[in-house]
Amino acid sequence: MITRKRLATGVCALLVALTAALLPASASADGPAAKESPKVELVLDVSGSMRAKDIDGKSRMSAAKQAFNEVLDAVPEEVRLGIRTLGADYPGNDRKRGCKDTRQLYPVGPLDRTEAKAAVATLAPTGWTPIGPALLGAADDLGEDGATKRIVLITDGEDTCAPLDPCQVAREIAAKGIHLVIDTLGLVPDAKTRQQLTCIAEATGGTYTSVHRTDELSRRVRQLVDRAADPVVTPVATEGAGRCADAPRLTPGLYTDREAFGEHRWYKVDLLPGQELRASVSVSADRAVNDDYGVLLRAVTRHGREIVRGSEAGDGRTDVISTGLRYPKPEAQDADGDDKPAAETVCLQVSNSFSAPPAVKTTPGMPIELTVDVVDGPASASDVASFGLGRGWWLLGALVLAGFLAGLIWGWLSRWRVAVWRTH
């Protein structure tokens, strides 16, 4: 005789079998392999000059420690982070020994915030500034696997271990093709330090930022760590023109350029009806500039008619100023209502109103980052949404069908049980 427990067990087994048969193959079977977690190594200068008390009334070392604590609290879970020092251990005058003074303070891997903070707390300004050897050590720490890798170098001075040129070291690291970007931050930098750190960053497609306050340091390092967690495409060097007709034609991506003080630069983007242009620009003041400045990003037609603009003003409290714009191009229709897929060339103008004190060199121009993205406009949003929910519809359909079949079987079994009971 079939008991109620056996019936329930049989129905559950049938449901499992039906669901397994109806659902598509799992992502692990036919999908791409899991992407490796990004890696970041923070390289901190602990040389003797970090004793200088010129950041918010305290030493550069104290400002760096405070910023590190704030950054470590905010590191995304998926980021494998390490810390390397330079000039932290050897206080003497032997140049050969001083130029080997770099070590990994915290290994690259899952972050133990308490342990990392405790390691940083023990640091005290000590020795030389071997930037080149530190970059080589950091590159080895990060390895050559397929993960995206980022070095964030924080220093207050130029390398003291020539002839090992840190800019050449950065070029050699870039030539390895190991997806490693070096970003540099200069603490109250002089002109030589700016030049060297800018060269290091540009060699690997990274960024340079000068820092004069603790909150600037903390905010910028956090931005760079977050960028590693959600990496953008590798920046592509381009050169804007003096007018739209001569401008380079850009496709979606991230671009770098340099713009002189008070200059206007032009770029071109092709846009189809029903698409939306999204663009943003950031200008970095990599040298001393006068207060009160701004950046303007305009989208205009080839005939000079302005479509939309974005602008932002600054007053000297930050070294990076950004703005953006969005332009959705309407669907074009003829008299019969049929779509005409005619492309439009949109001209993007980047302008700035920076100025500098007389003693500051205005060449080369300031670094800019221009982001261009072209997406389907609202008219196609429903199509995109339906496509993105493909796997969800499979699951929903499978569950509905399995439930329907289970109901039929359960009803048939219930009737059979009643008939058996009546015969007895």
C-alpha positions as CSV (number, residue, x, y, z in Angstrom):
1,M,0.0,0.0,0.0
2,I,1.3,3.5,-0.9
3,T,1.6,5.7,2.2
4,R,1.3,9.5,2.3
5,K,5.0,9.8,3.1
6,R,6.0,7.8,0.0
7,L,3.6,9.8,-2.2
8,A,5.2,13.1,-1.0
9,T,8.7,11.7,-1.5
10,G,7.8,10.7,-5.0
11,V,6.3,14.0,-5.9
12,C,9.4,15.9,-4.6
13,A,11.7,13.7,-6.6
14,L,9.7,14.3,-9.7
15,L,9.8,18.0,-9.2
16,V,13.5,18.0,-8.8
17,A,13.9,15.9,-12.0
18,L,11.6,18.1,-14.0
19,T,13.3,21.3,-12.8
20,A,16.7,20.0,-13.6
21,A,15.6,18.9,-17.1
22,L,14.0,22.2,-17.9
23,L,16.6,24.7,-16.6
24,P,19.4,25.7,-18.8
25,A,22.9,24.5,-18.1
26,S,24.6,26.2,-15.2
27,A,26.9,29.1,-15.7
28,S,29.8,27.1,-14.3
29,A,29.4,24.6,-17.2
30,D,29.2,26.9,-20.2
31,G,30.0,30.4,-18.9
32,P,33.3,32.1,-18.7
33,A,35.8,31.3,-15.9
34,A,35.5,33.5,-12.8
35,K,37.4,36.7,-13.1
36,E,40.4,37.1,-10.8
37,S,40.1,39.6,-8.0
38,P,42.0,42.8,-8.7
39,K,45.2,43.6,-6.9
40,V,46.4,46.9,-5.4
41,E,49.7,47.7,-3.7
42,L,50.1,51.0,-1.8
43,V,53.7,52.1,-1.9
44,L,54.5,54.6,0.9
45,D,57.5,56.8,1.2
46,V,58.9,56.7,4.8
47,S,62.1,58.7,4.1
48,G,63.4,61.3,6.4
49,S,61.7,64.2,4.6
50,M,58.3,62.8,5.7
51,R,59.0,64.5,9.1
52,A,58.2,67.9,7.6
53,K,55.1,69.5,9.3
54,D,53.4,71.2,6.4
55,I,50.1,69.3,5.9
56,D,47.3,70.5,8.0
57,G,49.8,71.6,10.7
58,K,51.2,68.1,11.2
59,S,53.9,65.9,9.6
60,R,53.5,64.4,6.2
61,M,53.9,61.0,7.9
62,S,51.0,61.6,10.3
63,A,48.8,62.7,7.4
64,A,49.7,59.6,5.4
65,K,48.9,57.3,8.4
66,Q,45.6,59.0,9.0
67,A,44.7,58.7,5.3
68,F,45.8,55.0,5.2
69,N,43.5,54.2,8.2
70,E,40.5,55.8,6.4
71,V,41.4,54.0,3.1
72,L,41.8,50.6,4.8
73,D,38.4,51.0,6.3
74,A,36.8,51.5,2.8
75,V,38.7,48.9,0.7
76,P,36.1,46.8,-1.3
77,E,35.9,43.2,-0.3
78,E,36.9,41.9,-3.7
79,V,40.2,43.8,-3.8
80,R,43.4,42.0,-2.7
81,L,45.6,44.7,-1.2
82,G,49.2,45.0,-0.1
83,I,51.5,47.7,1.4
84,R,55.2,48.3,0.5
85,T,57.5,50.9,2.1
86,L,60.5,52.7,0.9
87,G,63.1,54.3,3.1
88,A,61.5,52.9,6.3
89,D,64.4,50.9,7.8
90,Y,68.0,52.3,7.1
91,P,68.8,55.7,8.7
92,G,72.5,55.8,7.7
93,N,74.5,57.5,5.0
94,D,75.6,54.4,3.0
95,R,74.0,55.1,-0.3
96,K,74.3,51.5,-1.5
97,R,72.4,50.3,1.6
98,G,69.9,53.1,1.5
99,C,68.9,52.4,-2.1
100,K,68.0,48.8,-1.1
101,D,65.7,50.0,1.7
102,T,62.3,48.8,0.5
103,R,60.2,46.0,1.8
104,Q,56.7,44.6,1.7
105,L,54.9,45.7,4.9
106,Y,51.7,43.8,4.3
107,P,51.3,41.0,1.7
108,V,49.0,41.3,-1.3
109,G,45.8,39.3,-0.5
110,P,42.5,39.4,1.4
111,L,42.7,42.4,3.8
112,D,42.8,42.1,7.6
113,R,42.1,45.7,8.4
114,T,43.3,45.5,12.0
115,E,46.6,43.9,11.1
116,A,47.3,46.3,8.2
117,K,46.6,49.3,10.4
118,A,48.9,48.0,13.1
119,A,51.7,47.6,10.6
120,V,51.3,51.2,9.3
121,A,51.2,52.5,12.9
122,T,54.8,51.3,13.5
123,L,56.3,53.4,10.7
124,A,58.5,56.4,11.4
125,P,60.4,58.6,8.8
126,T,63.9,57.2,8.4
127,G,66.0,57.0,5.3
128,W,66.4,57.4,1.6
129,T,63.9,57.6,-1.3
130,P,64.5,54.5,-3.5
131,I,61.5,54.9,-5.8
132,G,62.8,52.8,-8.6
133,P,63.6,49.7,-6.5
134,A,60.3,50.1,-4.7
135,L,58.4,50.0,-8.0
136,L,60.3,46.9,-9.1
137,G,59.5,45.2,-5.7
138,A,55.8,46.2,-6.0
139,A,55.6,44.7,-9.5
140,D,57.0,41.4,-8.2
141,D,54.6,41.5,-5.2
142,L,51.6,41.8,-7.6
143,G,52.8,38.9,-9.9
144,E,52.0,38.3,-13.5
145,D,48.6,36.6,-13.4
146,G,45.6,37.8,-15.3
147,A,44.2,40.0,-12.6
148,T,44.1,43.8,-13.1
149,K,46.9,45.3,-11.0
150,R,47.5,48.8,-9.6
151,I,50.4,50.4,-7.8
152,V,49.6,53.6,-5.9
153,L,52.8,55.5,-5.1
154,I,52.7,58.1,-2.3
155,T,55.9,60.2,-1.9
156,D,57.1,63.7,-1.0
157,G,60.2,63.8,-3.1
158,E,62.1,62.6,-6.2
159,D,64.1,59.4,-6.3
160,T,67.6,59.6,-4.6
161,C,69.0,56.4,-6.1
162,A,70.0,57.4,-9.7
163,P,71.1,56.1,-12.2
164,L,68.1,53.7,-11.7
165,D,65.6,56.1,-13.3
166,P,62.1,55.3,-11.9
167,C,60.5,56.6,-15.0
168,Q,62.5,54.1,-17.1
169,V,61.5,51.4,-14.5
170,A,57.8,52.3,-15.1
171,R,58.3,52.0,-18.9
172,E,59.9,48.6,-18.5
173,I,57.0,47.5,-16.3
174,A,54.5,48.7,-18.9
175,A,56.4,46.8,-21.6
176,K,55.8,43.5,-19.8
177,G,52.1,43.7,-20.7
178,I,50.9,42.5,-17.3
179,H,48.0,44.9,-17.0
180,L,49.7,47.0,-14.3
181,V,48.9,50.7,-13.9
182,I,51.0,53.0,-11.6
183,D,49.3,56.1,-10.1
184,T,51.4,58.6,-8.3
185,L,50.6,61.2,-5.6
186,G,53.1,63.9,-4.6
187,L,52.9,65.3,-1.1
188,V,53.5,69.1,-1.3
189,P,55.7,68.5,-4.4
190,D,58.3,70.7,-6.0
191,A,58.7,71.0,-9.7
192,K,61.2,68.2,-10.1
193,T,59.1,65.8,-8.1
194,R,56.0,66.7,-10.2
195,Q,57.9,66.1,-13.4
196,Q,59.2,62.7,-12.2
197,L,55.9,61.4,-10.8
198,T,54.0,62.6,-13.9
199,C,56.5,60.6,-16.1
200,I,56.1,57.5,-14.0
201,A,52.3,57.7,-14.2
202,E,52.1,58.4,-17.9
203,A,54.4,55.5,-18.7
204,T,51.7,53.0,-17.6
205,G,48.5,54.9,-18.3
206,G,48.1,56.1,-14.7
207,T,47.4,59.4,-13.1
208,Y,49.4,62.0,-11.1
209,T,47.9,64.1,-8.4
210,S,49.6,66.7,-6.1
211,V,48.3,66.7,-2.5
212,H,48.4,69.4,0.1
213,R,45.8,68.3,2.6
214,T,45.0,65.0,4.5
215,D,41.5,64.8,3.1
216,E,42.8,65.2,-0.4
217,L,45.2,62.3,0.1
218,S,42.5,60.0,1.6
219,R,39.9,60.8,-1.0
220,R,42.3,60.3,-4.0
221,V,43.7,57.0,-2.7
222,R,40.2,55.7,-2.1
223,Q,39.2,56.7,-5.6
224,L,42.1,54.8,-7.1
225,V,41.4,51.6,-5.0
226,D,37.8,51.8,-6.1
227,R,38.9,52.1,-9.7
228,A,40.8,48.9,-9.3
229,A,37.7,47.2,-8.0
230,D,35.7,48.5,-10.9
231,P,38.3,49.1,-13.6
232,V,37.7,51.3,-16.6
233,V,39.2,50.6,-20.0
234,T,42.9,51.3,-20.4
235,P,43.2,55.0,-21.3
236,V,44.2,55.8,-24.9
237,A,46.4,58.8,-25.6
238,T,44.9,61.3,-28.1
239,E,45.4,64.9,-29.1
240,G,42.5,67.3,-29.5
241,A,42.4,69.9,-32.2
242,G,41.9,73.6,-32.3
243,R,38.6,73.2,-34.2
244,C,36.0,70.5,-34.8
245,A,36.8,70.0,-38.4
246,D,40.3,68.8,-37.5
247,A,39.4,66.9,-34.4
248,P,40.1,63.2,-33.8
249,R,37.1,60.9,-34.1
250,L,36.5,59.0,-30.8
251,T,34.7,55.8,-30.1
252,P,33.5,54.8,-26.6
253,G,36.4,54.6,-24.2
254,L,38.7,56.5,-21.9
255,Y,41.2,59.0,-23.4
256,T,44.0,61.1,-22.0
257,D,45.3,64.4,-23.4
258,R,47.1,67.6,-22.2
259,E,45.6,71.0,-22.4
260,A,47.3,74.3,-21.9
261,F,46.1,77.0,-19.5
262,G,43.0,78.7,-21.0
263,E,42.9,76.4,-24.1
264,H,40.0,74.9,-26.1
265,R,40.3,71.4,-27.5
266,W,38.0,69.6,-29.8
267,Y,37.0,66.0,-30.4
268,K,34.3,64.3,-32.5
269,V,31.9,61.5,-31.8
270,D,29.4,59.8,-34.2
271,L,25.9,59.3,-32.9
272,L,23.0,57.4,-34.5
273,P,19.3,58.3,-34.0
274,G,18.0,56.7,-30.8
275,Q,21.5,56.6,-29.1
276,E,22.6,58.7,-26.2
277,L,26.0,60.3,-25.8
278,R,27.4,60.4,-22.3
279,A,30.7,62.2,-21.8
280,S,32.7,63.5,-18.9
281,V,36.1,65.3,-18.5
282,S,38.5,65.7,-15.6
283,V,41.3,68.3,-15.6
284,S,44.2,67.8,-13.1
285,A,46.2,70.7,-11.8
286,D,49.6,69.1,-11.6
287,R,51.3,72.3,-10.6
288,A,50.6,75.4,-8.5
289,V,47.7,77.3,-10.0
290,N,45.8,80.5,-9.0
291,D,42.5,80.1,-7.1
292,D,39.2,80.4,-9.0
293,Y,39.2,78.3,-12.1
294,G,36.7,76.2,-14.1
295,V,36.2,73.5,-16.7
296,L,33.6,73.5,-19.5
297,L,32.5,70.5,-21.7
298,R,30.2,71.4,-24.6
299,A,28.5,69.3,-27.3
300,V,27.8,71.2,-30.5
301,T,26.8,70.4,-34.0
302,R,29.3,70.6,-36.9
303,H,27.7,74.0,-37.8
304,G,28.5,75.4,-34.3
305,R,25.0,75.2,-32.7
306,E,25.3,74.3,-29.0
307,I,23.4,71.2,-28.0
308,V,24.2,70.8,-24.3
309,R,26.9,71.8,-21.9
310,G,28.4,70.9,-18.5
311,S,30.6,73.1,-16.4
312,E,32.2,73.1,-12.9
313,A,34.1,75.8,-11.0
314,G,36.8,75.4,-8.4
315,D,38.5,77.6,-5.8
316,G,41.8,75.9,-5.1
317,R,40.5,73.3,-2.6
318,T,41.1,70.3,-5.0
319,D,43.6,69.4,-7.7
320,V,41.0,67.7,-9.9
321,I,37.9,69.3,-11.4
322,S,35.3,67.4,-13.4
323,T,32.1,67.9,-15.3
324,G,29.9,65.9,-17.7
325,L,27.0,65.9,-20.1
326,R,24.3,63.7,-21.7
327,Y,22.8,64.1,-25.1
328,P,20.0,61.6,-26.3
329,K,19.6,61.9,-30.1
330,P,15.9,61.4,-31.0
331,E,14.8,58.8,-33.5
332,A,14.6,60.3,-37.0
333,Q,11.4,59.6,-39.1
334,D,10.4,60.4,-42.6
335,A,6.9,61.4,-43.8
336,D,5.8,57.7,-43.8
337,G,7.0,57.2,-40.2
338,D,10.0,55.0,-41.2
339,D,13.2,55.3,-39.3
340,K,16.2,56.9,-41.0
341,P,19.4,55.6,-39.4
342,A,21.4,58.8,-40.3
343,A,24.5,59.4,-38.2
344,E,25.3,62.8,-36.6
345,T,28.7,64.0,-35.8
346,V,28.8,65.7,-32.4
347,C,31.7,68.0,-31.6
348,L,32.9,67.9,-28.0
349,Q,34.8,71.0,-26.8
350,V,36.9,70.9,-23.6
351,S,37.9,74.3,-22.2
352,N,39.5,75.4,-18.9
353,S,40.0,78.7,-17.2
354,F,43.1,77.9,-15.2
355,S,45.9,80.4,-14.6
356,A,49.2,80.2,-12.9
357,P,51.6,82.4,-10.9
358,P,54.4,84.0,-13.0
359,A,57.1,81.6,-11.7
360,V,55.1,78.4,-12.7
361,K,55.8,76.8,-16.1
362,T,52.7,76.4,-18.2
363,T,54.1,73.7,-20.5
364,P,53.5,70.9,-20.9
365,G,49.7,71.3,-20.6
366,M,47.7,69.9,-17.7
367,P,46.6,66.3,-18.0
368,I,42.9,65.6,-18.8
369,E,40.9,62.5,-18.9
370,L,37.9,62.3,-21.3
371,T,35.4,59.5,-21.0
372,V,33.1,58.9,-24.0
373,D,30.2,56.4,-23.9
374,V,27.4,55.8,-26.4
375,V,24.4,53.8,-25.3
376,D,20.9,52.9,-26.6
377,G,18.4,55.6,-25.8
378,P,15.1,55.2,-24.0
379,A,13.4,54.0,-27.2
380,S,15.4,50.7,-27.0
381,A,15.4,50.3,-23.3
382,S,12.6,47.7,-23.3
383,D,14.5,45.6,-25.8
384,V,17.7,45.7,-23.7
385,A,15.8,44.8,-20.5
386,S,14.1,41.8,-22.2
387,F,17.5,40.6,-23.5
388,G,19.1,41.0,-20.1
389,L,16.3,38.9,-18.4
390,G,16.8,35.9,-20.7
391,R,17.9,33.6,-18.0
392,G,15.3,34.8,-15.6
393,W,12.5,34.0,-18.1
394,W,13.9,30.5,-18.5
395,L,13.8,30.0,-14.7
396,L,10.3,31.4,-14.4
397,G,8.9,29.3,-17.2
398,A,10.5,26.2,-15.8
399,L,9.1,26.7,-12.4
400,V,5.6,27.4,-13.7
401,L,5.6,24.3,-15.9
402,A,7.0,22.2,-13.0
403,G,4.3,23.5,-10.7
404,F,1.6,22.7,-13.3
405,L,2.8,19.2,-13.8
406,A,3.2,18.6,-10.1
407,G,-0.4,19.7,-9.6
408,L,-1.7,17.3,-12.2
409,I,0.2,14.4,-10.7
410,W,-0.8,15.3,-7.2
411,G,-4.5,15.4,-8.2
412,W,-4.3,12.1,-10.0
413,L,-2.6,10.5,-7.0
414,S,-5.2,11.9,-4.7
415,R,-8.1,10.5,-6.8
416,W,-6.3,7.1,-6.9
417,R,-5.9,7.1,-3.1
418,V,-9.6,7.8,-2.7
419,A,-10.6,5.0,-5.1
420,V,-8.3,2.6,-3.3
421,W,-9.8,3.6,0.1
422,R,-13.3,3.1,-1.2
423,T,-12.5,-0.4,-2.5
424,H,-11.4,-1.4,1.0
